[in-house]
Amino acid sequence: MKLPTDHPHPLVRSLFSFWAPTTESMRGWAMASVVVNAGIAVTGAGVRVTGSGLGCPTWPRCTPDSFVPVAHPEVSMLNMLVEFGNRLLTFLVLAVGLACVIAAMRLAPRRRSLLWLAWLQPAGVLAQALWGGLVVSTMLNPFTVGMHFLISTGLIAACWMLYARAGESDGPARRVTHRDIRRLGYVLLAAVFVLLVAGVVVSGTGPHSGDEMASRFDFDIEAVARLHADFVYIVVGLTFALLFALHISHSQRPARRAVLALFAVELGQGVIGYTQYFLAVPAALVLLHVLGSTLVWIAALRVVTSLRTRTPLPDHSPTEVPAAV
């Protein structure tokens, strides 16, 4: 009987590639995990901007008596479906995370560095699910809501590192440019994270709280928005400085491309940010802004991993290298 990995249809083979993984399929599952974690961060923002944060007013049940949405006199069915749909996406993220774990365990030779990064994914998803219960029980407190997003950024970072490390050997990392330029890359990544935190504060102070009963941060929205803009200028300035430094040092092209891509995403994000500010923060643009924030974070992670290298691994097929049992 043929294994799914021997199936003649390429789609079926790819779906079961975690069972007999190659270097390329391991990276594919890691990238899939980046995508689904980024996606659920964006759909979580969709829950907030549609006022569906308490569409399912209890956790883990949607209502006190049901795990699925049922008619409730005080909650719109549409809000229930939006919130419940976002909860269901958790199972997709968990499934992809478990596929990464299985692929890392079956990979031959087995690599501890990949196993640790892979296990962070289902563990992080479970932590996020529990934190989601805290978000509901605190009636969408802006701190718990903001941490929900920031935990997602941590999971995305782990997924990206799994993607990068899966295509490399376990040898020591080597710089592809001057050490001070690489340090500038780390400073840029830290600045991007601070920018995300500032964005969370702005969101927790602004109008889209997720529900009319949700509390907000007691800050002046104009002040926190200006502070957020200041961090934007810092991040864009650091990005330009890194791009210039890589150019004059004639560094490798992949690093320059990664920084240029980040710069382009930042400019697009800036256009969205200023547009939503002058249009009084419409919900659709808030959703786009969260998507842009996620893309900026992923692009910044790509920049950091492009500034060092390890010996690349060949892509062995399952028939060349037997899977670990």
N, C-alpha and C positions, 0 to 999 in steps of 0.2 A: 504494500500500500504506500502511495506516495505521501511524503510529508508536505505540509502546506508550502514550505520553502522550495519544493521541487515543482510546484504547480506551473503549468505553461502560461498562465495569465500573469502579466507583470504586476497588476494591482493586488492580486491575492498574495503573490510573493512578498510584496512590500509590506502588506499588513501583518504578515507573520515573520518578518525579518528580525524581530527581536529574539526568535528561538534559535536561529543560526546566524548570528550577527557578523557583519564585516565592519571594517573601519568606517566605510561610507554609510552603512545603514545605522551604525551607532550614532554617527553625527546627525543622521536624518531624524532619529527619534529625539535627540537632544534639541535640534532646531524646532521640531514639532512642539516640544515642551516650552520652548521660548514663546512660540506663537500662542499656545493656549493660555499660558499664564498672562501674557500681555492682553489677550482677548478678554479674559475674565476681569481684569483690572478695568478695562474700558466698559464692559457691560455693567460692572458695579457702579460706575459713574452714571450709566444710563438709568439704573435704578434710582439714583439720587435725583437726577434732573427731571425725572417723570413723577417725582413725589411718591415713589413706591417703596420707600425704605421700610415702612411698617406695613406693607401689603400683606405679608405674613407676620402677624403680630406676636407670634410665639416661636420658640425654637426648642428642639429640632422639628416639632410639628409646625405646619403652616398656620393652623388654628388650634385652639386647645383640644379639639376632638378629632382632628384629621391631619394626616401628613400631606395631603394634596389640597389645593384650593377648593373651598365650598362656599356657597353664598353666605355672606355675613352682612348684617344690617349696617355696620359702621365702616366697612371697608369696600372700596370699589373692586369688582371682579377683575378689571383691567390691571389695577395696581397689584392685586394678588398674583395674577399670571406673570407680570413682569418680574416681581421678586422671586416667585417660585421658579421661573425659568432660569434666573441667575443662579439659584441654588442647584438646579439640575446640572448646570455647566461644571460644577465642582466635580461631578463624577467623571466627566470627560477629562478634566485636568488630572484627576487621580489616575485614570486609566492610562494616560500617556506617561505619567510619572512611573507607574508600575512597569510599563513596557520598557522604559529606560533602565529600571533596576534589573529586569530579567535579561535584557541585552547585555548589561554590564557583567552579570553573573555568568552568562553563557559565553562571553567573549573569550577567545583563546589566543594568547595566554591571558588569564584573568589579571586585571590591574586594580590594585587597591585604591588608587587615586580616583579612578572612575566610579568605583563602587560607592565611595563616600559621597561624591557629588550626586550620584544617582539616587541614593537613599534620602538625601536632603529634600528631594521633590515630594514623594508621598508623605514624608514626615511634615514638611511644610504645608501641604494641602490639608492634612488633618488639623494642624495648628490653626490654619486659617478658618477652617470650619468651626472650631471651638471659639475662636475669636469672633466669628460671625454671630454666635449665640450671645456673646457679651455685648456686641453692637446692638442687638435687638433688646436685650434686657436693660440696657442703659438708655433706651429710647433715642438711639442715634446720637449719642454724645459726640461732639465733633472730634474729641481726642481719639475715641475708639474707632470712629469712622476713618480718620486720617491714618491711624496705625494700620488699619486694614489694607489701605493702599500701599503704605511703606513696606509692609511685610511682603506684598506682591513684588515690589522692586527687589527685595532680597532674594526671593525665589527666582526671579528673572536672571539675576546675577549668577546664581548657582547653575541655572540651566545654560546660560551662555558659556560659563567656564567649562561645563561638561562638553559642550559643543566644541570649544577650542581645544581642550585637552584630549578629546577622543581622536583627533587627527595628528597628535604629536606623540613622541616617545616620552618616557619618564626620566629622561636625562635632564641635566641642569639647564635652566633657561639662559639664553644668550641675548644680549642687547643687539638691536639692529641699528642703533643710533647712540649718540653720546648719552652718558648716564644722566646728565642734567636735563636733557630733553625728555628722557623717560620719566624723570621725577616730575617734570612739568605735566606730563600726561596724567600722573596720579593726582596731582593738585587739581587738574581739570575735572577728573572724575569725582573728587570730593566736592568740588564746587557745584557740579551738576546735582549731586545728592542734596546739598544744602538748598539748592534752587527748588528741588522737588518738595523738600520740607516746607519752604516758604510758600510754595503753591498750595500745599495742604492747609496751611494756616489761612490763606486767602479764601480757599473753598469753605473752610469751617467758619469763616466770618461772613461770607457772602449770602446771597438769597437762596441758593439751591441746597437746602438742608436735607432733603429726602422726605420730609413730612412736616406738616404745620406744627406738630407738637415737639419737634426736635429743637434742642437748645443750640445756641451758637456761641462762638468765642466772643468775649466782650472786648473786642478791639475796634478801632476806627478803620473802616474798610478802605478809606482813601490812603491811610498811613501804611497799612499792610500791603496794599496793591503797589504803592511806590517802592516799598522795601523789596518786594518781589521783582519789580522792574530793575532795581539796582543790581540784584544778583544776576539778572539776565545779562546786563551789560558786562558784568565781571566774567561770566561764562563765555560770552561771545568774544570778549577781549582775549581771554586765555586760549580759546580755540584758534583765533587768528594768530596769536603769538606762536602757538605750537605748529601751525601750518607754515608760518614763515621760517621757523627754526628748522623744520624738516626740509624745506626747500633749499635754504642756503647751505645746509649740511649734506645735500645730495643723498638723503636717506632713501631707503628702499621704497619703491612705488606703492606697494600695498599699504604701508603706513600713511603715506601722503593721501592716498585715496580714501582711507578710513576717516582721516581728519576732515577732508573736503566734504565727505558725505555728512559728517556731523554738522559742519558749518551750514550746509544747505538745509538740513532739517531744522536747525536753530532759526534760520531766517524765515522758513515757512511757519514755524511755531510763533515767531514774533509777529508776523502778519495776522495770524489768528488771534493772538492775545490782544493786540491793539484794536482789532476790529470788534471783538466782543466787549472791550472796555467802552468804546464809543457808541456801541449799540445797546448799552445797558445789560450786558451779560445774558444774551438769549441762550436757551437751554441747548440748542443744537450746536452752537459754537463751543459751549462748555465741554460737550462730549468730544468734539474735535480737538479741543485743547488738551484733554486728558490723553487722547490717542497720541497727540504730538509729544506730550511729556514722556510717555512710554517709549516712543521711538527715539527721543533724545537720549534717554537712559541706555537703551540698547546700543545706539550708535557710539556713545561714550565708552561703553564696555568694549566694543569692537576696537576702538582707538587704543585702549590700554593693552589689549592682547595682541595688537599689531605691532607694538613697540618692542616685543621680544619674540624669540623663536626657539623652537626645539627641533630636533631631527624629525621630519615627517614620517609617518608610518605608511607602508604600502597597504593597498586595499586587497586583502585576501578574500577570496570567495569561500563559501562553506565547504566546497569540495577540496580546497587546497589546505585549509586549516580546520580540523575538527572542532566542533563546539565543546566547551567545557561541560562536564556533566555535574 
